Amino acid sequence: MSLPSSAPAADAAGSAPTQVDLLDFVRRTAADAELIASLPLDPEGRTWVRLAGPHGSEAWLIGWPPGTGTGWHDHADSVGAFVTASGDLTEHSLAARLPTDGWRTLELTEGVDRVRRLSAGQGRAFGHHHVHEVLNESRDRHAISVHAYYPPLPRIRRYSRTGQVLRLEQVERPEDWQ
């Protein structure tokens, strides 16, 4: 299933979509009740369908069973946006710019943690190297969200976290999740 791209008029020259463009796209897509209802939901694992994002961006419709999450990760050199289409999601993020390469373990400083509760219709845009985890903390209700990234994800770095220690565990490439 794919959704036709509908880009803002200001982007008609073919330039790369901005975080604002991506957030506008995911908001409009999350408001498409028919599309949201068409996502097959699995009671135990996340489900996803790739969508056609604006101007060469990568977009996904994702279903989140109760109690599921992404784990800590970033989207490398891509900017992005996501919006909760139904249910509620929680985003834990770091308000600190991390080194991009050459490290395996970092001691985080106090005060870098941020928490956002995102109900249906709420979302956010983020910049390069944004480290976060997204969770459906509900015990009995699925959540659905729409995500978009530009450039299309070149890699995802996965982290583990114990207290204030963040460890790079794995680097995934597109062939690992498509």
N, C-alpha and C positions, 0 to 999 in steps of 0.2 A: 504494500500500500504506500502511496506517496501523495503528498499534498503539493499542489502547484505553488511555486514560489510567487510571492506578491511583494515586491520591493517598494520602498518609498519613492516618490517621484524625484526627490532630490538625489537619488542614487542612480538615476537613469543613465548617466554617463558610463556606468559599469565599474565604478570604483568599489573598493572593498567595503563590505558592510561594517558599520561601527557598532559599538556596544549598544547604543541607542536603537539602531536599526534592528539588531538581534532581539532586544527586549521588546520592541514593538511587534516583531514577528511572533515571538513566543506568546505574547499576550493575546494577539488576535487568534492564533492557532488554539490556545487553551480555551477560548470562548466558543469554539466550534463543537457544540454539544454532540452532533452526529459523529464526528471524528473521535471524540473522547470515548463515546459509548462503544465504538467499534473495536477498541483495543481488547484483545483476549487477555483475561487476567488469570494468573496461576495462583493457587492458594499458598504455594510454598516458595516460589522464586520470582524474581523480577522478570518482567516481560518487556520487550521493546520492539518498536517498528521505526525504521529509518524514514525520515520525511525529506522532501526537497526544501532546503532552506534558501533564503534570499541570496542571490549573487554568488553562488559557489560555496555558501556556508554549509555546514553539516548540521542536521537537525534530527532529533529523536523524540518520540512519544514513549514514555516509560511508565509501566505499572509497578507499583510497590505494594506487595502484600504486607499485612501487619507485622511489625517487628523487623523489617529488612532495612538495609542501608548499603552505602557504597564503600565504607571504610575511608580512611584519609587518603586523599589523592590530589593531584593537580592536572591541568590540561596543557602543560608545557607552554609553548609559544602562542597558543590560541587565546583569544578573548571569547567571552560567552555570556549567555543569559539563560535563566530558566524561570518558569512560572508553574505554580501548582494549579492544576486544572480541576481536581477534585480531591477531597480529603485534606489532610494536613501533613506538611513535611517540616522537619527541623534541620537547619543548617548550622553546623559548627564550623567556624573558620578561624584563620589566623590573621590578625591585623599586623602583619610584619612581612616584609619582603625577604624571602629566603635566597641564598645563593642558588644559581640555576644549575650548576654542575660542579663536580669535583668533591662532593661530600657524601658521607654515608650516615652520619649521626650528628644531630644538632641539639644543643641544650637551649630550649626556648626561654625567653625572659618572662617574668610575671606580667600579667596584664595584656597579653596578646590574644587571648581567647575571646571570640565573639559568638553569640548564639542568636539565631533568627528563627522565629516560628512563622511559617508561611502557609496560611490557609488558602482555600480556593480563590484564585484571582490575584494572589500576591506572588511576587518574585523579585528577582534582582539581576543586574548585570555585573560582570566582574572582568578584571584585566588579566594580563599575562601572569602565569605562575601563581595563580590564586590557589591556595591550599585549603581544602575543606573536606567535610564529609556530610552527606545528606542522609537523613533517616526518616522512616515512617514509624513513629513511636506509638502509634495506635495499637491496641491489643485486638481490635476486631474489625477494622475498616481499612480497605485498600485506599491508596492515594494514587493519583495519576499526575504526571507533570510533562511539560514540553521543554526541551533544551535545544540550544543552537550554539554553534562554535565557528569561529573563523580565525585563521584558516582551518579547514577540516583537520581534525585532531591528528597531529603527526606522531604523538605518543601520549601516554598517560603514565605518570609516575605514582606508584602506590607506596604508602608509608604505614608504619606501625607507630603507635604512640603509647608510652608509659610515662605517666606524670608529665613532666616538662621535657622529656626526651623524645625527639622525633627521629625515626630511622627510615632511610630509603630502603625498601624491600624488593621492589621489582619495577622494571620499566616495560610497559606494554606498547606494542605497535598496532596499527589498524588491523593487520591480519590476525591478531589475537582475539578480536571481538566482533569481526564481521563475518 
